Amino acid sequence: MPEMTISIPVNEIARMIRAMNKQEVETLLTLLTEEGTELLKRKREIESGKVRLLTRDEVFDV
């Protein structure tokens, strides 16, 4: 996977995190854990067409 390096002062990152609401902080936490890695992998699979999402009818067997 390609990598990119950027320089952001720690104070700026702290300011951005303090400005987040509770839901945004929870999302950030999820993305920074192993669970987030799995979610990003699944997202890429869906976007690439490797995996097809189920329709509402398929899920609820209507």
Residue pairs with C-beta under 8 A, 6 or more apart in sequence:
17 25
17 28
20 28
30 36
30 39
31 39
31 40
42 51
45 51
46 53
56 62
